[in-house]
Amino acid sequence: MGLGSTAKKLQQVADMAEDVYRKLNDLREQVVETKETVNETERRVDALASEVAEQRALLEAIAEEQGVDLDAVTATAPIRQAAA
């Protein structure tokens, strides 16, 4: 095997290594973006859960004040039936 052939093989290996390095960097960026998206989604879900809990508490207070049986209402609600 001559020097020219060895240099050519080394260049091919170096080119492949650069390609792998570039792909790993792209993948790393995608992972970081995905983590950021997941964290933002988690913050939004937490905020929505808090808002729903507040609304539930208000509705329960209003229902109690009006004498409405919440268990009976929610048992017949189409939303509950569809979720089940």
DRENTORKOL-3810 file (N, C-alpha, C; in nm, 4 decimals):
REM DRENTORKOL-3810
@n.u->0.0862; n.v->-0.1172; n.w->0.0000; ca.u->0.0000; ca.v->0.0000; ca.w->0.0000; c.u->0.0903; c.v->0.1227; c.w->0.0000
@n.u->0.0712; n.v->0.2099; n.w->-0.0981; ca.u->0.1574; ca.v->0.3266; ca.w->-0.1112; c.u->0.1125; c.v->0.4413; c.w->-0.0236
@n.u->0.1965; n.v->0.5439; n.w->-0.0167; ca.u->0.1662; ca.v->0.6614; ca.w->0.0644; c.u->0.0422; c.v->0.7350; c.w->0.0138
@n.u->0.0277; n.v->0.7400; n.w->-0.1169; ca.u->-0.0882; ca.v->0.8081; ca.w->-0.1764; c.u->-0.2179; c.v->0.7398; c.w->-0.1380
@n.u->-0.2162; n.v->0.6092; n.w->-0.1377; ca.u->-0.3341; ca.v->0.5314; ca.w->-0.1009; c.u->-0.3667; c.v->0.5499; c.w->0.0467
@n.u->-0.2631; n.v->0.5538; n.w->0.1295; ca.u->-0.2827; ca.v->0.5730; ca.w->0.2732; c.u->-0.3396; c.v->0.7120; c.w->0.3008
@n.u->-0.2863; n.v->0.8111; n.w->0.2338; ca.u->-0.3348; ca.v->0.9489; ca.w->0.2513; c.u->-0.4809; c.v->0.9590; c.w->0.2077
@n.u->-0.5131; n.v->0.8907; n.w->0.1005; ca.u->-0.6513; ca.v->0.8925; ca.w->0.0504; c.u->-0.7456; c.v->0.8284; c.w->0.1523
@n.u->-0.7044; n.v->0.7158; n.w->0.2089; ca.u->-0.7858; ca.v->0.6470; ca.w->0.3101; c.u->-0.8018; c.v->0.7351; c.w->0.4345
@n.u->-0.6920; n.v->0.7967; n.w->0.4777; ca.u->-0.6991; ca.v->0.8853; ca.w->0.5945; c.u->-0.7925; c.v->1.0034; c.w->0.5690
@n.u->-0.7893; n.v->1.0574; n.w->0.4489; ca.u->-0.8771; ca.v->1.1683; ca.w->0.4142; c.u->-1.0235; c.v->1.1234; c.w->0.4175
@n.u->-1.0498; n.v->1.0032; n.w->0.3689; ca.u->-1.1866; ca.v->0.9498; ca.w->0.3731; c.u->-1.2342; c.v->0.9347; c.w->0.5177
@n.u->-1.1461; n.v->0.8810; n.w->0.6028; ca.u->-1.1816; ca.v->0.8649; ca.w->0.7441; c.u->-1.2059; c.v->1.0015; c.w->0.8078
@n.u->-1.1203; n.v->1.0983; n.w->0.7775; ca.u->-1.1366; ca.v->1.2335; ca.w->0.8322; c.u->-1.2681; c.v->1.2958; c.w->0.7847
@n.u->-1.3015; n.v->1.2766; n.w->0.6588; ca.u->-1.4277; ca.v->1.3286; ca.w->0.6045; c.u->-1.5474; c.v->1.2643; c.w->0.6741
@n.u->-1.5396; n.v->1.1331; n.w->0.6952; ca.u->-1.6485; ca.v->1.0628; ca.w->0.7641; c.u->-1.6608; c.v->1.1121; c.w->0.9082
@n.u->-1.5490; n.v->1.1350; n.w->0.9740; ca.u->-1.5505; ca.v->1.1838; ca.w->1.1121; c.u->-1.6130; c.v->1.3225; c.w->1.1193
@n.u->-1.5800; n.v->1.4095; n.w->1.0251; ca.u->-1.6396; ca.v->1.5436; ca.w->1.0215; c.u->-1.7901; c.v->1.5353; c.w->1.0005
@n.u->-1.8333; n.v->1.4435; n.w->0.9149; ca.u->-1.9760; ca.v->1.4262; ca.w->0.8887; c.u->-2.0484; c.v->1.3773; c.w->1.0151
@n.u->-1.9889; n.v->1.2809; n.w->1.0838; ca.u->-2.0473; ca.v->1.2295; ca.w->1.2081; c.u->-2.0526; c.v->1.3408; c.w->1.3127
@n.u->-1.9459; n.v->1.4181; n.w->1.3246; ca.u->-1.9399; ca.v->1.5288; ca.w->1.4203; c.u->-2.0505; c.v->1.6309; c.w->1.3912
@n.u->-2.0683; n.v->1.6639; n.w->1.2642; ca.u->-2.1716; ca.v->1.7588; ca.w->1.2226; c.u->-2.3116; c.v->1.7039; c.w->1.2572
@n.u->-2.3321; n.v->1.5762; n.w->1.2308; ca.u->-2.4619; ca.v->1.5154; ca.w->1.2609; c.u->-2.4873; c.v->1.5110; c.w->1.4118
@n.u->-2.3832; n.v->1.4822; n.w->1.4897; ca.u->-2.3987; ca.v->1.4817; ca.w->1.6351; c.u->-2.4325; c.v->1.6210; c.w->1.6882
@n.u->-2.3705; n.v->1.7216; n.w->1.6329; ca.u->-2.4035; ca.v->1.8588; ca.w->1.6743; c.u->-2.5477; c.v->1.8937; c.w->1.6401
@n.u->-2.5915; n.v->1.8526; n.w->1.5212; ca.u->-2.7313; ca.v->1.8764; ca.w->1.4832; c.u->-2.8249; c.v->1.8051; c.w->1.5803
@n.u->-2.7926; n.v->1.6824; n.w->1.6119; ca.u->-2.8747; ca.v->1.6045; ca.w->1.7041; c.u->-2.8757; c.v->1.6686; c.w->1.8427
@n.u->-2.7608; n.v->1.7163; n.w->1.8874; ca.u->-2.7515; ca.v->1.7834; ca.w->2.0173; c.u->-2.8416; c.v->1.9077; c.w->2.0203
@n.u->-2.8404; n.v->1.9847; n.w->1.9120; ca.u->-2.9260; ca.v->2.1028; ca.w->1.9031; c.u->-3.0738; c.v->2.0643; c.w->1.9084
@n.u->-3.1087; n.v->1.9574; n.w->1.8394; ca.u->-3.2470; ca.v->1.9108; ca.w->1.8406; c.u->-3.2892; c.v->1.8673; c.w->1.9805
@n.u->-3.2001; n.v->1.8000; n.w->2.0522; ca.u->-3.2301; ca.v->1.7560; ca.w->2.1885; c.u->-3.2517; c.v->1.8776; c.w->2.2786
@n.u->-3.1666; n.v->1.9785; n.w->2.2659; ca.u->-3.1803; ca.v->2.1002; ca.w->2.3469; c.u->-3.3134; c.v->2.1688; c.w->2.3162
@n.u->-3.3484; n.v->2.1798; n.w->2.1895; ca.u->-3.4755; ca.v->2.2416; ca.w->2.1505; c.u->-3.5934; c.v->2.1617; c.w->2.2045
@n.u->-3.5829; n.v->2.0303; n.w->2.1984; ca.u->-3.6906; ca.v->1.9450; ca.w->2.2501; c.u->-3.7055; c.v->1.9627; c.w->2.3999
@n.u->-3.5941; n.v->1.9697; n.w->2.4722; ca.u->-3.5999; ca.v->1.9918; ca.w->2.6170; c.u->-3.6657; c.v->2.1253; c.w->2.6488
@n.u->-3.6302; n.v->2.2284; n.w->2.5727; ca.u->-3.6897; ca.v->2.3601; ca.w->2.5944; c.u->-3.8410; c.v->2.3557; c.w->2.5685
@n.u->-3.8809; n.v->2.2863; n.w->2.4634; ca.u->-4.0229; ca.v->2.2726; ca.w->2.4317; c.u->-4.0960; c.v->2.1975; c.w->2.5415
@n.u->-4.0361; n.v->2.0899; n.w->2.5903; ca.u->-4.0974; ca.v->2.0117; ca.w->2.6979; c.u->-4.1112; c.v->2.0969; c.w->2.8239
@n.u->-4.0071; n.v->2.1723; n.w->2.8581; ca.u->-4.0132; ca.v->2.2579; ca.w->2.9767; c.u->-4.1212; c.v->2.3653; c.w->2.9635
@n.u->-4.1309; n.v->2.4255; n.w->2.8465; ca.u->-4.2343; ca.v->2.5273; ca.w->2.8239; c.u->-4.3732; c.v->2.4645; c.w->2.8315
@n.u->-4.3882; n.v->2.3469; n.w->2.7734; ca.u->-4.5171; ca.v->2.2772; ca.w->2.7791; c.u->-4.5533; c.v->2.2432; c.w->2.9230
@n.u->-4.4553; n.v->2.2002; n.w->3.0001; ca.u->-4.4796; ca.v->2.1690; ca.w->3.1413; c.u->-4.5261; c.v->2.2935; c.w->3.2175
@n.u->-4.4619; n.v->2.4068; n.w->3.1903; ca.u->-4.5037; ca.v->2.5318; ca.w->3.2561; c.u->-4.6480; c.v->2.5673; c.w->3.2177
@n.u->-4.6807; n.v->2.5518; n.w->3.0919; ca.u->-4.8171; ca.v->2.5832; ca.w->3.0469; c.u->-4.9195; c.v->2.4897; c.w->3.1104
@n.u->-4.8874; n.v->2.3621; n.w->3.1135; ca.u->-4.9793; ca.v->2.2642; ca.w->3.1731; c.u->-4.9998; c.v->2.2943; c.w->3.3209
@n.u->-4.8915; n.v->2.3268; n.w->3.3910; ca.u->-4.9033; ca.v->2.3621; ca.w->3.5333; c.u->-4.9933; c.v->2.4844; c.w->3.5517
@n.u->-4.9741; n.v->2.5849; n.w->3.4672; ca.u->-5.0564; ca.v->2.7056; ca.w->3.4758; c.u->-5.2027; c.v->2.6732; c.w->3.4477
@n.u->-5.2275; n.v->2.5902; n.w->3.3470; ca.u->-5.3650; ca.v->2.5517; ca.w->3.3146; c.u->-5.4272; c.v->2.4694; c.w->3.4268
@n.u->-5.3490; n.v->2.3812; n.w->3.4870; ca.u->-5.4006; ca.v->2.2996; ca.w->3.5972; c.u->-5.4399; c.v->2.3889; c.w->3.7146
@n.u->-5.3591; n.v->2.4888; n.w->3.7428; ca.u->-5.3924; ca.v->2.5823; ca.w->3.8511; c.u->-5.5195; c.v->2.6597; c.w->3.8186
@n.u->-5.5294; n.v->2.7035; n.w->3.6950; ca.u->-5.6475; ca.v->2.7795; ca.w->3.6532; c.u->-5.7735; c.v->2.6929; c.w->3.6619
@n.u->-5.7635; n.v->2.5690; n.w->3.6180; ca.u->-5.8779; ca.v->2.4778; ca.w->3.6249; c.u->-5.9174; c.v->2.4529; c.w->3.7703
@n.u->-5.8191; n.v->2.4375; n.w->3.8579; ca.u->-5.8478; ca.v->2.4149; ca.w->4.0004; c.u->-5.9200; c.v->2.5365; c.w->4.0595
@n.u->-5.8761; n.v->2.6565; n.w->4.0220; ca.u->-5.9426; ca.v->2.7780; ca.w->4.0699; c.u->-6.0867; c.v->2.7843; c.w->4.0191
@n.u->-6.1050; n.v->2.7536; n.w->3.8912; ca.u->-6.2392; ca.v->2.7563; ca.w->3.8335; c.u->-6.3279; c.v->2.6515; c.w->3.8993
@n.u->-6.2728; n.v->2.5366; n.w->3.9253; ca.u->-6.3492; ca.v->2.4299; ca.w->3.9923; c.u->-6.3941; c.v->2.4761; c.w->4.1308
@n.u->-6.3027; n.v->2.5375; n.w->4.2046; ca.u->-6.3367; ca.v->2.5861; ca.w->4.3383; c.u->-6.4476; c.v->2.6909; c.w->4.3307
@n.u->-6.4393; n.v->2.7794; n.w->4.2333; ca.u->-6.5443; ca.v->2.8815; ca.w->4.2166; c.u->-6.6783; c.v->2.8175; c.w->4.1820
@n.u->-6.6754; n.v->2.7230; n.w->4.0891; ca.u->-6.7995; ca.v->2.6561; ca.w->4.0494; c.u->-6.8608; c.v->2.5780; c.w->4.1657
@n.u->-6.7756; n.v->2.5134; n.w->4.2431; ca.u->-6.8263; ca.v->2.4398; ca.w->4.3590; c.u->-6.8908; c.v->2.5349; c.w->4.4598
@n.u->-6.8291; n.v->2.6511; n.w->4.4809; ca.u->-6.8849; ca.v->2.7488; ca.w->4.5743; c.u->-7.0184; c.v->2.8022; c.w->4.5239
@n.u->-7.0243; n.v->2.8309; n.w->4.3951; ca.u->-7.1498; ca.v->2.8809; ca.w->4.3372; c.u->-7.2570; c.v->2.7728; c.w->4.3425
@n.u->-7.2199; n.v->2.6497; n.w->4.3086; ca.u->-7.3162; ca.v->2.5395; ca.w->4.3107; c.u->-7.3692; c.v->2.5173; c.w->4.4518
@n.u->-7.2809; n.v->2.5213; n.w->4.5503; ca.u->-7.3242; ca.v->2.5033; ca.w->4.6885; c.u->-7.4200; c.v->2.6153; c.w->4.7291
@n.u->-7.3849; n.v->2.7360; n.w->4.6906; ca.u->-7.4695; ca.v->2.8518; ca.w->4.7232; c.u->-7.6080; c.v->2.8395; c.w->4.6589
@n.u->-7.6128; n.v->2.7821; n.w->4.5387; ca.u->-7.7385; ca.v->2.7686; ca.w->4.4654; c.u->-7.8107; c.v->2.6369; c.w->4.4967
@n.u->-7.7477; n.v->2.5512; n.w->4.5765; ca.u->-7.8103; ca.v->2.4249; ca.w->4.6122; c.u->-7.8045; c.v->2.3202; c.w->4.5014
@n.u->-7.7047; n.v->2.3291; n.w->4.4176; ca.u->-7.6899; ca.v->2.2341; ca.w->4.3074; c.u->-7.6025; c.v->2.1175; c.w->4.3543
@n.u->-7.6480; n.v->1.9953; n.w->4.3248; ca.u->-7.5716; ca.v->1.8751; ca.w->4.3594; c.u->-7.4692; c.v->1.8494; c.w->4.2491
@n.u->-7.3444; n.v->1.8817; n.w->4.2770; ca.u->-7.2393; ca.v->1.8675; ca.w->4.1754; c.u->-7.2168; c.v->1.7227; c.w->4.1342
@n.u->-7.2253; n.v->1.6313; n.w->4.2276; ca.u->-7.2049; ca.v->1.4902; ca.w->4.1934; c.u->-7.3090; c.v->1.4425; c.w->4.0930
@n.u->-7.4327; n.v->1.4847; n.w->4.1131; ca.u->-7.5394; ca.v->1.4455; ca.w->4.0203; c.u->-7.5173; c.v->1.5092; c.w->3.8829
@n.u->-7.4747; n.v->1.6331; n.w->3.8812; ca.u->-7.4526; ca.v->1.7026; ca.w->3.7541; c.u->-7.3358; c.v->1.6399; c.w->3.6783
@n.u->-7.2259; n.v->1.6171; n.w->3.7486; ca.u->-7.1098; ca.v->1.5615; ca.w->3.6793; c.u->-7.1307; c.v->1.4157; c.w->3.6384
@n.u->-7.2137; n.v->1.3432; n.w->3.7102; ca.u->-7.2403; ca.v->1.2043; ca.w->3.6745; c.u->-7.3150; c.v->1.1938; c.w->3.5422
@n.u->-7.3930; n.v->1.2949; n.w->3.5084; ca.u->-7.4724; ca.v->1.2903; ca.w->3.3860; c.u->-7.4121; c.v->1.3750; c.w->3.2756
@n.u->-7.2993; n.v->1.4379; n.w->3.3022; ca.u->-7.2374; ca.v->1.5256; ca.w->3.2002; c.u->-7.1808; c.v->1.4430; c.w->3.0856
@n.u->-7.2077; n.v->1.4828; n.w->2.9614; ca.u->-7.1556; ca.v->1.4100; ca.w->2.8456; c.u->-7.0033; c.v->1.4073; c.w->2.8421
@n.u->-6.9397; n.v->1.5092; n.w->2.8954; ca.u->-6.7940; ca.v->1.5139; ca.w->2.8957; c.u->-6.7383; c.v->1.4003; c.w->2.9799
@n.u->-6.7943; n.v->1.3774; n.w->3.0949; ca.u->-6.7503; ca.v->1.2689; ca.w->3.1825; c.u->-6.7698; c.v->1.1332; c.w->3.1135
@n.u->-6.8823; n.v->1.1180; n.w->3.0469; ca.u->-6.9109; ca.v->0.9909; ca.w->2.9829; c.u->-6.8138; c.v->0.9666; c.w->2.8665
@n.u->-6.7821; n.v->1.0717; n.w->2.7915; ca.u->-6.6901; ca.v->1.0558; ca.w->2.6795; c.u->-6.5487; c.v->1.0246; c.w->2.7279
@n.u->-6.5091; n.v->1.0866; n.w->2.8386; ca.u->-6.3754; ca.v->1.0615; ca.w->2.8919; c.u->-6.3636; c.v->0.9188; c.w->2.9465
@n.u->-6.4710; n.v->0.8687; n.w->3.0043; ca.u->-6.4680; ca.v->0.7322; ca.w->3.0566; c.u->-6.4653; c.v->0.6351; c.w->2.9431
END
